[in-house]
Amino acid sequence: MATSFLHFSLLYIIVCPLIYAYDIHYCLKTCHSSTLDLSDMVFVNSYYFNRIKYLVFNSSVGRFVGYTEVGERLAEASNENEAFLNMQNAINGYCNTAADLYKTYRMRITSEPRVKLSLGKPFNDNHPGMLVCSAYDFYPKMIRISWYRDGQKVTSDVWATEELADGDWFYQSHSHLEFTPKPGEKITCEVEHISFKEPREFVWDSSMPESERNKVAIGAAGLVLGLMVCAAGLLYYRKKSQG
């Protein structure tokens, strides 16, 4: 099951000098946020040697963590160096500054998502029903889609995709809810995006059972087909009469 988590990458890759002929050591500095307003920025500084991550500093932890034997020794030494720790924590301020600049200049250009709520095919046999909440043509990329049943947030049987680029500066995202229909229940898809002043709700109309909706759809299709046959017969009769 996928969870909503925003990755806001603002910083850069520092490539350190080569250590050996074909070995390379580099640092990857990134910022992360789990909120649409970027108010909880976290600075992460990761160290790699030949694509193997061996040491990480995370501002939410405030200390270095080693991922290999060498990384553990370096983490222990680095955590004892107060000046080095203070320097890493000071860099975290750059994330907040960059986030403010991002919101000031880039988020002025926004496009509201076009949301569609529809039935889909379940991924497995645990539930007979599947609802799909799709958001199209939105910008910027960050969006959150949540499900509610009778006012209670749903966290299980929810499957989501990441934000997908359309290739035209806009994005789309889809969230799936597997469910067992119950009479009279209210199922809501809530969408949060920077272009909205507040989250918007899209309610699934479950007043008509799916079997009845299918019957209506089949009946409507049969009616259209019957009208087309009648029209064709009428045209044929007129042509034959004129001949």
Secondary structure as UniProt FT lines:
FT   STRAND          13..15
FT   TURN            21..22
FT   STRAND          25..32
FT   TURN            36..37
FT   TURN            39..40
FT   STRAND          42..49
FT   TURN            50..51
FT   STRAND          52..58
FT   TURN            59..62
FT   STRAND          63..66
FT   HELIX           69..79
FT   HELIX           82..101
FT   HELIX           102..106
FT   TURN            107..108
FT   STRAND          114..119
FT   STRAND          129..139
FT   STRAND          143..149
FT   TURN            150..151
FT   STRAND          152..154
FT   STRAND          158..160
FT   STRAND          164..165
FT   STRAND          171..179
FT   TURN            183..184
FT   STRAND          187..193
FT   TURN            194..195
FT   STRAND          200..204
FT   HELIX           210..242
//
